Amino acid sequence: MTRHAVVIAGGGPTGLMLAGELALAGVDVAIAERRASQDLAGSRARGLHSRTIEVLDQRGIAGRFVAEGQVYPRASFVIPLDISDFPSRHPYTLGLSQAHFERILAGWAGELGVPVYRGRELTGFAQDEAGVDVELSDGQCLRADYLVGCDGGRSLVRKAAGIEFPGWDPSVSSLIAEVEMSEEPPWGIRYDDKGTQAMGRLEDGTRVGLVVSERYAGQAGEPTLGDLRKALIAAWGTDYGVHSPTWISRFTDMTRQAASYRKGRVLLAGDAAHVHYPVGGQGLQIGVQDAVNLGWKLAQVVNGTSPESLLDTYHAEQHPVAARMLRATMALTALTRSDARIDALRDTMSDLLGMDGPRKRYAAMMTGLDIHYDLGEGHPLLGRRMPDLDLVTASGPLRVYTLLHDARPLLLNLGAPGGVDITPWADRVRLVDADYAGSWELPVLGVVTAPAAVLIRPDGHVAWAGGPAGPADPAHPGLPDALATWFGPPAGA
Ligand SMILES: Cc1cc2nc3c(=O)[nH]c(=O)nc-3n(C[C@H](O)[C@H](O)[C@H](O)COP(=O)(O)OP(=O)(O)OC[C@H]3O[C@@H](n4cnc5c(N)ncnc54)[C@H](O)[C@@H]3O)c2cc1C
């Protein structure tokens, strides 16, 4: 039986990101992926929001995605919002299709040496106290310390682990397709009493990518060209001579979230842990964030740096993030229809979001820039994402995110050089003395007091922020506890 420390079921956006994070930390990780190649049938996500681009920047790979995408200074959550004034190096939406996103991310995971069992499906598993036996569709068995289900909304891992998936049944249904049409359709997006209708030219310039709403009546199974014709006629009064589909799929606004992100040695991330309507473009983003929150924690547990209880902070931190987004998406789903009352609601929302305060608060939530893990009382930075400051260090100017490329914990000392001693954690935490002269501006909160030192987790969130150390208290209160909580006991303890 082949052994890996971690087996990931599913090599979509979440599985690839998680595999990269684990490989960076030196963990023996492998992906089992049903698809024979990374090619993606049809279109799903169309772009990246600010925090997702920042997360990629923390690993030094954002440029690869930006180079192939289209930068828009706005984010559109049914109502378009200007985000160009956000305190981020990436205050924009990056237009990039999921197929390109996955290809680039798979390239990165490949460079990090992640093996992929391609064209092989995970068909079952059994966990015991020491590990998990994983069965693949070709009969091969793998043994792992941990199994992570990144196998999408219909997750076999979630079902086989017996993890409940409570939430809301669908209320609307849409068909999405790539087709040819013998008549020219009206291009663009239309909201009507049935939902959202959209027509656009595909990259080849001749075929049509479309979304059309259908009446939800418990449809299951694969949609047909006949279903598409019916829905087009219901929405537009004609099917525009639709023919030669290369892809037809169906999605609904079913909204559900796993009751627990962990059961023993089995964890869930991405769509396997949460599903919702695609409006607002959030699924891929939360999946990537799940992966980056879980990756370093799982690596530390596998490497013996931290106790298994560290894994429970993954659910504690990321479950509320997705729960909030599910709620926001349900609200947006209502706005994707059109009648006199919904139009009035959309106009009211538009007016409110035209004001600076509501716009900043709402867009910071939808772009992931305001994510705040509850790590207790303290400096406003605590639990929030570290801003990408321009530092001056002994080795010259450096951005904070450059110091996170290798996904190691970082203690940034912005006070007197040599003023912080973390010798008992020096094997795990990098200490950098730096100067920073600018202001500390956070999304929504605005300018906050400059800390004298900051402990940054590999996912870019602040685990501790301290005031200046003085002669009476040279030790920075709370720092040893934070180091031990997040990065294991001191050496020699
Ligand atoms: C029409 C549409 C539009 C969307 N638009 C957006 C958008 O604009 N922005 C956004 O952020 N999100 C969007 N999404 C959501 C986004 O596509 C998903 O949230 C995202 O793909 C989730 O990534 P994942 O890796 O968690 O799951 P998936 O992408 O579903 O990947 C799961 C992987 O697991 C594999 N797999 C499944 N079962 C097994 C098994 N048993 N064994 C081995 N492999 C298995 C699959 O082949 C797949 O590669 C959209 C979705 C749809 C349907």
The ligand as an SDF file (V2000), in Angstrom:
LIG
                    3D

 53 58  0  0  0  0  0  0  0  0999 V2000
  -22.0500   28.4420  -13.0930 C   0  0  0  0  0  0  0  0  0  0  0  0
  -21.0810   28.6610  -11.9870 C   0  0  0  0  0  0  0  0  0  0  0  0
  -20.4460   29.8910  -11.8870 C   0  0  0  0  0  0  0  0  0  0  0  0
  -19.5570   30.1130  -10.8510 C   0  0  0  0  0  0  0  0  0  0  0  0
  -18.9530   31.3370  -10.7540 N   0  0  0  0  0  0  0  0  0  0  0  0
  -18.1090   31.5730   -9.7390 C   0  0  0  0  0  0  0  0  0  0  0  0
  -17.4330   32.8230   -9.6510 C   0  0  0  0  0  0  0  0  0  0  0  0
  -17.5860   33.7040  -10.4860 O   0  0  0  0  0  0  0  0  0  0  0  0
  -16.5670   32.9900   -8.6230 N   0  0  0  0  0  0  0  0  0  0  0  0
  -16.3320   32.0280   -7.6830 C   0  0  0  0  0  0  0  0  0  0  0  0
  -15.5400   32.2420   -6.7660 O   0  0  0  0  0  0  0  0  0  0  0  0
  -16.9520   30.8290   -7.7710 N   0  0  0  0  0  0  0  0  0  0  0  0
  -17.8210   30.5820   -8.7660 C   0  0  0  0  0  0  0  0  0  0  0  0
  -18.4190   29.3720   -8.8600 N   0  0  0  0  0  0  0  0  0  0  0  0
  -18.1390   28.3650   -7.8340 C   0  0  0  0  0  0  0  0  0  0  0  0
  -16.8130   27.6600   -8.1010 C   0  0  0  0  0  0  0  0  0  0  0  0
  -16.8290   27.0890   -9.3850 O   0  0  0  0  0  0  0  0  0  0  0  0
  -16.5980   26.5980   -7.0320 C   0  0  0  0  0  0  0  0  0  0  0  0
  -16.8580   27.1520   -5.7740 O   0  0  0  0  0  0  0  0  0  0  0  0
  -15.1930   26.0380   -7.0530 C   0  0  0  0  0  0  0  0  0  0  0  0
  -14.9650   25.2900   -8.2190 O   0  0  0  0  0  0  0  0  0  0  0  0
  -14.9620   25.1310   -5.8480 C   0  0  0  0  0  0  0  0  0  0  0  0
  -13.7100   24.5470   -5.9390 O   0  0  0  0  0  0  0  0  0  0  0  0
  -13.4520   23.1350   -5.2390 P   0  0  0  0  0  0  0  0  0  0  0  0
  -12.0530   22.7820   -5.5670 O   0  0  0  0  0  0  0  0  0  0  0  0
  -13.8410   23.2330   -3.8070 O   0  0  0  0  0  0  0  0  0  0  0  0
  -14.4780   22.1430   -5.9140 O   0  0  0  0  0  0  0  0  0  0  0  0
  -14.5690   21.7030   -7.4530 P   0  0  0  0  0  0  0  0  0  0  0  0
  -14.1430   22.7970   -8.3480 O   0  0  0  0  0  0  0  0  0  0  0  0
  -15.9230   21.1300   -7.6220 O   0  0  0  0  0  0  0  0  0  0  0  0
  -13.4740   20.5770   -7.5790 O   0  0  0  0  0  0  0  0  0  0  0  0
  -13.6950   19.2980   -7.0710 C   0  0  0  0  0  0  0  0  0  0  0  0
  -12.7420   18.3610   -7.7710 C   0  0  0  0  0  0  0  0  0  0  0  0
  -12.8740   17.0670   -7.2070 O   0  0  0  0  0  0  0  0  0  0  0  0
  -12.9560   16.1070   -8.2370 C   0  0  0  0  0  0  0  0  0  0  0  0
  -13.7060   14.9870   -7.6540 N   0  0  0  0  0  0  0  0  0  0  0  0
  -14.9950   14.9380   -7.3070 C   0  0  0  0  0  0  0  0  0  0  0  0
  -15.2890   13.7670   -6.7160 N   0  0  0  0  0  0  0  0  0  0  0  0
  -14.1320   13.0630   -6.6830 C   0  0  0  0  0  0  0  0  0  0  0  0
  -13.7830   11.7880   -6.1820 C   0  0  0  0  0  0  0  0  0  0  0  0
  -14.6720   10.9820   -5.5940 N   0  0  0  0  0  0  0  0  0  0  0  0
  -12.4890   11.3760   -6.3220 N   0  0  0  0  0  0  0  0  0  0  0  0
  -11.5540   12.1680   -6.9170 C   0  0  0  0  0  0  0  0  0  0  0  0
  -11.8570   13.3830   -7.4140 N   0  0  0  0  0  0  0  0  0  0  0  0
  -13.1200   13.8270   -7.2840 C   0  0  0  0  0  0  0  0  0  0  0  0
  -13.6370   16.8220   -9.3720 C   0  0  0  0  0  0  0  0  0  0  0  0
  -13.3200   16.2110  -10.6200 O   0  0  0  0  0  0  0  0  0  0  0  0
  -13.0470   18.2150   -9.2480 C   0  0  0  0  0  0  0  0  0  0  0  0
  -11.8580   18.3700   -9.9710 O   0  0  0  0  0  0  0  0  0  0  0  0
  -19.3060   29.1030   -9.8950 C   0  0  0  0  0  0  0  0  0  0  0  0
  -19.9290   27.8670  -10.0170 C   0  0  0  0  0  0  0  0  0  0  0  0
  -20.8120   27.6430  -11.0540 C   0  0  0  0  0  0  0  0  0  0  0  0
  -21.4910   26.3190  -11.1650 C   0  0  0  0  0  0  0  0  0  0  0  0
  1  2  1  0
  2  3  1  0
  2 52  2  0
  3  4  2  0
  4  5  1  0
  4 50  1  0
  5  6  2  0
  6  7  1  0
  6 13  1  0
  7  8  2  0
  7  9  1  0
  9 10  1  0
 10 11  2  0
 10 12  1  0
 12 13  2  0
 13 14  1  0
 14 15  1  0
 14 50  1  0
 15 16  1  0
 16 17  1  0
 16 18  1  0
 18 19  1  0
 18 20  1  0
 20 21  1  0
 20 22  1  0
 22 23  1  0
 23 24  1  0
 24 25  2  0
 24 26  1  0
 24 27  1  0
 27 28  1  0
 28 29  2  0
 28 30  1  0
 28 31  1  0
 31 32  1  0
 32 33  1  0
 33 34  1  0
 33 48  1  0
 34 35  1  0
 35 36  1  0
 35 46  1  0
 36 37  1  0
 36 45  1  0
 37 38  2  0
 38 39  1  0
 39 40  1  0
 39 45  2  0
 40 41  1  0
 40 42  2  0
 42 43  1  0
 43 44  2  0
 44 45  1  0
 46 47  1  0
 46 48  1  0
 48 49  1  0
 50 51  2  0
 51 52  1  0
 52 53  1  0
M  END
$$$$
